[in-house]
């Protein structure tokens, strides 16, 4: 629509546990993303998206009576991002280019409203020549331990990359 890009997609994922009866296997789920973006003068781009995930045949892992099976189910649910039946969230990506588009900065992130867990990804890329690129960035995860990004908190990392294209 004019200078705005609007898009959306939806998917229903079938899994090995179509009935949702095995707490150790991911349940089928609906995943919807809708959002928009706009590129402004001076190479600034902003992209915002709403994220919805609904787990079919959800069974709260905390309600499993057997403590061993409950613990496995809780860990599996957090690992597969199915600890809640309905999960709402948002993503944001802001990028900008400078120096005749040889330098690009980007800040991206995802926030889950359900568990208040978050992923943030800052990145800076410099095209030294047409063939050589230098990138530095980080992936930072945070949130409660019983959340998808919270489980990844200890895997937060910083990195540097040099790339040669031929």
C-alpha positions in Angstrom: 0.0 0.0 0.0 1.9 3.0 -1.3 5.2 3.1 0.6 4.2 0.4 3.1 4.7 -3.3 2.6 2.0 -5.4 4.3 2.2 -9.2 4.4 1.0 -12.1 6.4 1.2 -15.9 6.4 -0.4 -18.8 8.2 0.6 -22.4 8.5 -0.8 -25.4 10.3 1.9 -27.9 11.2 1.0 -31.5 11.6 3.3 -33.5 13.9 3.9 -37.1 14.8 1.5 -36.7 17.7 -1.6 -35.6 15.7 -3.9 -36.6 18.6 -1.9 -34.6 21.1 -1.8 -37.6 23.5 2.0 -38.0 23.9 3.4 -35.3 26.2 6.9 -36.1 24.9 6.1 -35.2 21.3 5.3 -31.8 19.9 1.6 -31.3 19.2 0.2 -29.9 15.9 0.0 -26.1 15.9 -1.3 -23.1 14.0 1.3 -20.3 13.4 0.3 -16.9 12.0 2.5 -13.8 11.3 1.1 -10.5 10.0 3.1 -7.3 9.7 4.3 -4.4 7.7 7.4 -2.5 6.8 8.5 0.8 5.3 11.7 2.1 3.9 12.3 5.7 4.7 14.9 8.1 3.2 18.5 7.7 4.2 18.3 3.9 4.0 16.2 3.4 7.1 13.9 0.3 7.1 11.4 -0.6 9.9 9.6 -3.9 10.0 7.0 -4.8 12.7 5.1 -8.1 13.0 2.5 -9.7 15.2 3.0 -13.4 16.0 0.4 -15.9 17.1 0.9 -19.6 17.8 -2.0 -21.8 18.9 -1.2 -25.4 20.0 -3.9 -28.0 19.1 -5.0 -30.5 21.6 -3.0 -28.7 24.3 -2.5 -30.4 27.6 -0.9 -28.4 30.4 2.3 -30.3 31.3 2.0 -29.1 34.9 -1.3 -31.2 35.3 0.4 -34.5 34.6 0.2 -36.5 37.8 3.4 -38.6 37.4 6.3 -36.3 38.5 8.8 -37.9 36.2 6.6 -37.7 33.2 5.5 -34.2 34.2 9.2 -33.0 34.3 9.9 -34.5 30.9 6.7 -32.9 29.5 7.6 -29.5 30.9 11.1 -29.7 29.5 9.7 -30.8 26.1 7.1 -28.1 26.0 9.6 -25.4 26.8 12.0 -26.8 24.2 9.4 -26.9 21.5 7.8 -23.6 22.4 4.5 -25.2 23.5 4.4 -24.4 27.2 1.2 -22.3 26.6 -1.8 -23.2 24.5 -1.9 -19.7 23.0 1.2 -17.5 22.5 1.2 -13.9 21.4 4.3 -11.9 20.5 5.8 -9.3 18.3 9.0 -8.9 16.3 10.8 -5.7 15.3 13.6 -5.1 12.8 15.2 -1.8 12.3 18.0 -1.4 9.7 19.9 1.4 8.2 22.6 1.8 5.6 25.4 4.4 5.4 28.5 5.2 3.3 26.9 4.5 0.0 25.3 1.3 1.3 28.7 -0.3 2.3 27.8 -0.1 6.0 24.6 -1.7 7.3 23.4 -1.7 10.9 20.5 -3.9 12.1 18.7 -4.4 15.3 16.2 -7.2 15.4 14.2 -8.7 18.2 11.3 -10.9 19.2 9.2 -10.6 22.4 6.8 -13.2 23.6 4.0 -11.5 25.6 2.9 -14.8 27.1 6.2 -15.5 29.0 7.9 -12.1 28.6 10.9 -13.8 27.1 13.0 -12.0 24.4 15.6 -12.4 21.7 17.7 -9.4 20.6 20.1 -9.5 17.6 22.3 -6.5 16.9 24.4 -6.7 13.8 26.8 -4.5 11.8 28.1 -5.4 8.4 30.8 -3.5 6.4 31.5 -4.2 2.7 35.2 -3.6 2.6 35.3 -4.3 -1.2 32.9 -6.0 -3.6 34.2 -9.4 -2.4 35.1 -8.9 1.2 32.6 -8.3 4.0 33.1 -7.9 7.8 30.2 -8.6 10.1 30.0 -8.3 13.9 26.9 -9.1 15.9 25.3 -10.9 18.8 22.4 -13.1 19.7 21.0 -12.4 23.2 18.3 -14.5 24.8 16.6 -13.7 28.1 13.4 -14.6 30.0 12.2 -17.0 32.6 13.9 -20.4 32.6 10.5 -22.0 31.7 10.3 -20.1 28.4 11.6 -20.7 24.9 14.2 -17.9 24.9 14.8 -18.2 28.6 16.1 -21.7 28.1 18.5 -20.3 25.5 19.8 -17.6 27.8 23.1 -19.4 28.4 23.6 -19.7 24.6 23.7 -16.0 24.1 26.7 -15.2 22.0 28.7 -12.5 20.2 30.4 -13.2 16.9 32.6 -11.8 14.1 32.7 -13.0 10.6 34.8 -12.1 7.6 33.5 -13.3 4.2 35.0 -13.6 0.8 32.7 -14.1 -2.2 33.8 -15.4 -5.5 
